Amino acid sequence: MTSRKPQSMKPATAAKKLGIYLPATPAEFQAGEVSREQLDELQSNPPEWLADLRRNGPHPRPVVAQKLNVTISGLARGGVSEALTTEEISELLQNRPQWLVDERANMAAVREEQKRIRDAAAAKSQKKIKADPRHYH
């Protein structure tokens, strides 16, 4: 019987799964591979450096976009190409530059359209069920 090597991932993949900005992690995290068990441990019992990164940043662009309630493309259109700290994100939310107002409005419109499409599909599906003669009411 052969023993299997535990699954591992590159630090960039682990950072993405943890929602953290890789260049801000400790050198030892960036240097080696991360096993599934290590990732699970980091998620369930985060060390101080991880808790601090999640709390204060810098945050990767997907996290920045989520916190600002815009898309990653919206960040790019707004000129945000780098990771931001929690403080920088808070400042943007307080000052609300025009690009942020516009991108948040776009995001809200997209979500509303997605909801409308889902609701229409659900209504159409319900009509089909009711119209099906094999379906007993």
N, C-alpha and C positions, 0 to 999 in steps of 0.2 A: 504494500500500500504506500503510495507516495503522499508526502505531505504537501499541501498547497500553500503557496506564499500568500500571506494575507493581502487583500486588495488595498492598493494605495493610490494616491493621486498626487499630482503636482501641487506645489504651494498655491499657484494661481487658481486652480480649481477649488482647493479647500477655502481660499479667501473668498471666492465667489459664493460658495455655499454658506459661508459664515456671514456674508454681507459686509465684508470689510475691505479696505483699500490696502492691497498687498505691499506697496512701498512703505507703508507706515507700520508694518509688522516687525517684530524683532528679527534680527539677522538669522537666528537659528531656525525660525519658522520658514523664512524665505529659502534657506539653504537645502533643506531635505524634503523628502516625500512625507506625506501625511497618510497614515493608515486610516481605515474606516473606524477602527476603535479609537484612535486619537481624535478624529473628527467628532465622534459621538461624545467623547469626554469633554472636548472643548465646548460643544453645544450645551451639554447638561451641567457642566461645572466650569464656567469660563474663568481663566486666570485673570488677574488684575489688568494686564495689558490689553486683553480682549474686551473686558468690560469697559475700560477707559476708551478704547477705540470706538466701540459701539455708542458710547455715551457722548463723546466729544468730537469724534472724527479724527482725521479727515475721512469723509465717507466717499465711497465709489459713486460714479454717476448714476447707476440704477437706484441707489438709495437716496441720492440727492433728488432725483426726479420724483421718487415716491413721496418724499417729505414735502416737496414743493407742489405736489399734485399736478405734475406735467409729464410729458413724455421725454425720453432721452433726446429725441429729435428737437423737441421744444427747448431743451437746455442748449443744444447746439445753436439753434436760431437765436437764442438769447445771449450767445457769446460765452456760455459756461462750458469750458472744455476740460477743466481740471476738477479734482476732488475738492469738496468744500467741507469746512468744519461745521459743527452744530451752530456755533455762534454766527458764522457767515450765512447759514441757511435762515436762522432766526432774523437776522438783519434784513435779508431779502423779503421775508414774509411780513416784516413790519413796514418796510419802505415801499413794497410792491411796485417795482419799476414797471413801465408800460408793457415790456415784453412778457413779464410774468403774468400780468392781468390778462393779456391776450391769450397766452398759452393755457392758462387755467380755464378760460372761457372755451377755448377749442376743445380741451379735454372734457369739459362738462357736456359740450354739444355731442362729442363722439360717444360718450357714455349714454346719453339720452337716446341717441339714434340706435345704439346697440340694444338698449332696453326695449325700444319700440319694435325692433326687428324680432327680438325674442318673444315679446308679447303677441305679435302678429302670427308668428310660427306656432305658438302654443294654441292660439285661438283657431287657426286653420286645422291643427291636429285634432282638436276637440270636435270641430265640425265633421271631420272625416269619421271619427269614432261614432258620433251620433247618427250619421248618414249611412253607416254600414249596416245592411240588413241582418248580418250575422250577429251584430251586437245587440244583446237583449237589454232593454231599458227597464 
